[in-house]
Structures are given as structure tokens and as C-alpha cells.
């Protein structure tokens, strides 16, 4: 809803900010320190890979995990971090979410393929015990 002068209403702006916050809460690990991102990424991988191994999922997530994470950063996480920064809801620390998201994406590009292999090895090791 806009006013006669074309400005969005405060209610509409608040709704947009809340939507961004809800989206961010689901992927907050991607906008935090590398250690946090890596920890939660591994846990999610293990959950998905376990479902595949148990026959509860049709696709082996390990085949596309590396590339999918890059796309996830490029098309969802980083644009969302930019929206959070532009709405200014976190004040002076808003830039940190974008910085962490970009840094994690870059680190994933460098380390992601090896990490997926490590995730697989860990899964197999834990499954054999």
C-alpha cells in the first residue's frame, strides 16, 4: 500500500522487514563465522545423506552438495544479507551479515569439495561403529 505521494506505508515496510528476518532465521548459520556455518552445514548434510542411505530420499546429496551451496549463497543468502543491510534493522552491525555470507561463500569455494569428502568419511565411520 502506498500513500498519495508514492511512499510505502510504515506497516508495509514493517511487514517486509519481518519477512526478511523470518527468512534469515532459517539460514542464520550462513551469515555467521565460518566455524558456525561449517558446523551446521555438516549437520544438515549428515541428515540429508542419512535419509538417502536409509532410502527416505531418492537423490544422493553428496553429488551436488558443493555446487548447490555456491548457488544457495549466490541466489538466496547473499541477496538476503543485502536486503537485511538495506533495511537497517540491525543498525551499525548490519554489514556483518553480508561480510560473513560473502566470506563463507569464498571459503566454501576453496574448501567445500574437500569438506564434502570429509563429511562422507565421517558418516561412513560413524555408521560402521
NUBA-161401 format. One record per residue: residue in one letter; x, y, z of N, C-alpha, C in turn. Coordinates in steps of 0.02 Angstrom, whole numbers, padded with zeros to 5 digits, always signed. Example, Ala and Ser with C-alpha at 12.3 -4.5 7.8 and 13.67 -1.06 7.14 Angstrom:
A+00660-00284+00390+00615-00225+00390+00660-00165+00390/S+00642-00112+00354+00684-00053+00357+00645+00002+00394/
END
This chain:
X+00043-00059+00000+00000+00000+00000+00045+00062+00000/X+00029+00109-00042+00067+00171-00044+00022+00230-00030/X+00054+00283-00006+00017+00344+00005+00011+00382-00061/X-00023+00438-00060-00033+00477-00122+00033+00499-00153/X+00084+00507-00112+00148+00530-00140+00193+00471-00160/X+00166+00409-00159+00203+00351-00183+00248+00318-00131/X+00245+00339-00070+00287+00311-00017+00252+00251+00015/X+00290+00198+00025+00262+00139+00057+00240+00155+00129/X+00186+00125+00150+00164+00137+00218+00212+00105+00268/X+00211+00130+00328+00253+00102+00381+00236+00029+00394/X+00172+00012+00390+00151-00057+00400+00181-00103+00348/X+00180-00081+00286+00209-00122+00232+00283-00131+00241/X+00318-00078+00260+00390-00083+00272+00404-00131+00330/X+00365-00127+00382+00374-00171+00440+00363-00244+00419/X+00313-00255+00378+00299-00323+00354+00357-00350+00314/X+00386-00309+00271+00444-00331+00231+00503-00348+00276/X+00516-00306+00326+00571-00319+00372+00560-00384+00409/X+00499-00395+00433+00484-00458+00468+00493-00518+00422/X+00473-00513+00360+00483-00567+00312+00557-00582+00303/X+00598-00530+00297+00670-00540+00291+00699-00574+00353/X+00676-00553+00412+00700-00583+00474+00681-00657+00479/X+00621-00673+00459+00600-00744+00461+00643-00785+00413/X+00654-00759+00353+00697-00794+00306+00768-00802+00334/X+00794-00749+00364+00862-00751+00390+00868-00800+00449/X+00816-00805+00489+00820-00850+00546+00830-00923+00524/X+00804-00939+00466+00810-01008+00440+00881-01023+00416/X+00917-00972+00395+00984-00983+00366+01037-00942+00403/X+01025-00927+00466+01070-00883+00503+01141-00909+00505/X+01150-00975+00505+01218-01003+00508+01261-00982+00448/X+01229-00966+00392+01267-00946+00333+01295-00875+00339/X+01269-00837+00387+01289-00767+00396+01326-00757+00461/X+01356-00811+00486+01396-00808+00547+01467-00832+00532/X+01508-00836+00583+01577-00856+00574+01582-00923+00537/X+01636-00933+00499+01647-00993+00460+01638-01057+00502/X+01663-01057+00562+01656-01116+00606+01583-01134+00617/X+01542-01084+00629+01470-01096+00640+01437-01122+00576/X+01452-01090+00520+01425-01111+00456+01444-01184+00442/X+01507-01199+00450+01532-01267+00434+01499-01319+00479/X+01492-01304+00543+01461-01350+00590+01389-01367+00570/X+01348-01316+00556+01278-01327+00539+01270-01355+00468/X+01316-01338+00424+01314-01366+00357+01327-01441+00360/X+01375-01461+00400+01390-01532+00408+01330-01569+00439/X+01300-01540+00489+01242-01573+00521+01185-01582+00471/X+01172-01531+00430+01119-01537+00381+01137-01588+00328/X+01201-01589+00307+01223-01639+00259+01212-01709+00287/X+01232-01720+00349+01226-01786+00380+01152-01808+00383/X+01108-01761+00398+01037-01776+00400+01012-01797+00331/X+01031-01759+00280+01009-01774+00211+01040-01838+00185/X+01105-01847+00198+01139-01907+00174+01113-01969+00210/X+01100-01962+00274+01071-02018+00312+01003-02038+00284/X+00963-01989+00267+00897-02004+00237+00906-02041+00171/X+00955-02020+00132+00969-02054+00068+00991-02127+00080/X+01037-02136+00125+01063-02204+00139+01009-02250+00166/X+00961-02222+00203+00907-02262+00232+00848-02271+00183/X+00853-02243+00123+00801-02249+00074+00744-02200+00082/X+00753-02149+00124+00700-02099+00134+00707-02040+00087/X+00759-02039+00046+00770-01987-00004+00796-02020-00067/X+00774-01996-00124+00793-02027-00187+00861-02006-00213/X+00882-01946-00198+00944-01919-00226+01000-01918-00174/X+01060-01936-00197+01119-01933-00155+01141-01860-00151/X+01136-01829-00092+01152-01758-00087+01227-01744-00099/X+01269-01793-00090+01341-01781-00097+01360-01764-00169/X+01319-01785-00218+01337-01773-00288+01333-01699-00307/X+01289-01661-00274+01281-01590-00291+01290-01542-00233/X+01310-01568-00175+01312-01525-00115+01358-01465-00125/X+01417-01477-00152+01466-01423-00161+01438-01368-00205/X+01414-01386-00264+01389-01335-00311+01324-01304-00286/X+01282-01343-00254+01219-01316-00229+01230-01263-00176/X+01280-01272-00134+01295-01221-00083+01316-01155-00115/X+01355-01158-00167+01376-01097-00201+01314-01061-00229/X+01270-01098-00262+01209-01069-00287+01165-01041-00232/X+01162-01077-00176+01123-01054-00119+01148-00987-00094/X+01214-00980-00089+01243-00916-00069+01228-00862-00121/X+01239-00878-00185+01232-00827-00238+01161-00804-00248/X+01113-00849-00243+01045-00832-00262+00996-00824-00203/X+01019-00841-00143+00974-00833-00086+01007-00796-00028/X+01062-00823-00002+01092-00797+00059+01120-00726+00050/X+01161-00716+00000+01192-00651-00010+01140-00598-00028/X+01092-00612-00073+01040-00562-00085+00999-00547-00021/X+00986-00598+00019+00950-00586+00082+00992-00543+00129/X+01057-00557+00134+01100-00516+00177+01101-00443+00154/X+01100-00433+00088+01097-00365+00061+01031-00331+00080/X+00976-00368+00078+00912-00340+00098+00912-00322+00173/X+00941-00365+00213+00945-00351+00285+00986-00287+00298/X+01040-00281+00259+01082-00221+00267+01044-00159+00245/X+01009-00163+00189+00975-00104+00163+00916-00082+00207/X+00884-00129+00241+00828-00109+00284+00853-00082+00350/X+00916-00093+00367+00947-00062+00425+00922-00085+00493/X+00887-00142+00494+00857-00165+00557+00909-00182+00611/X+00970-00198+00590+01022-00216+00638+01071-00158+00651/X+01054-00100+00627+01096-00041+00640+01165-00047+00611/X+01214-00025+00651+01283-00023+00626+01313-00092+00613/X+01284-00144+00642+01311-00212+00631+01281-00247+00570/X+01237-00213+00534+01204-00244+00476+01253-00270+00424/X+01308-00235+00415+01357-00255+00365+01391-00322+00382/X+01391-00340+00446+01425-00402+00466+01393-00464+00434/X+01328-00464+00426+01294-00522+00397+01314-00532+00325/X+01317-00478+00288+01339-00482+00218+01413-00501+00214/X+01454-00473+00258+01525-00490+00258+01536-00564+00272/X+01501-00590+00323+01508-00661+00339+01482-00705+00283/X+01426-00687+00254+01398-00728+00200+01446-00731+00141/X+01475-00673+00123+01522-00671+00067+01586-00709+00084/X+01611-00701+00144+01671-00737+00165+01659-00812+00167/X+01601-00833+00192+01586-00905+00194+01579-00934+00125/X+01549-00896+00079+01544-00920+00010+01615-00930-00019/X+01658-00881-00009+01726-00886-00035+01764-00944-00004/X+01756-00953+00061+01788-01009+00095+01760-01076+00070/X+01695-01078+00058+01664-01139+00032+01692-01156-00037/X+01701-01106-00079+01729-01118-00145+01798-01150-00138/X+01838-01126-00091+01905-01153-00080+01905-01222-00047/X+01862-01231+00003+01866-01290+00046+01808-01339+00038/X+01755-01319+00004+01693-01358+00003+01699-01429-00023/X+01734-01437-00078+01739-01505-00106+01773-01553-00058/X+01827-01529-00026+01862-01571+00024+01817-01583+00085/X+01779-01533+00104+01734-01541+00161+01681-01593+00148/X+01652-01593+00088+01602-01644+00071+01632-01713+00076/X+01694-01721+00053+01727-01786+00059+01738-01805+00133/X+01755-01755+00173+01764-01767+00245+01697-01785+00277/X+01643-01751+00257+01577-01768+00283+01560-01841+00268/X+01573-01861+00206+01559-01930+00186+01600-01980+00228/X+01663-01966+00237+01707-02010+00276+01682-02014+00348/X+01662-01958+00376+01636-01956+00444+01572-01997+00449/X+01528-01990+00400+01466-02028+00400+01480-02103+00399/X+01524-02124+00355+01540-02195+00349+01573-02221+00413/X+01617-02181+00443+01649-02201+00504+01599-02208+00561/X+01553-02160+00566+01503-02163+00619+01453-02220+00607/X+01440-02235+00545+01392-02288+00528+01421-02358+00543/X+01486-02364+00538+01517-02429+00549+01527-02444+00623/X+01518-02395+00666+01527-02406+00738+01465-02432+00771/
END
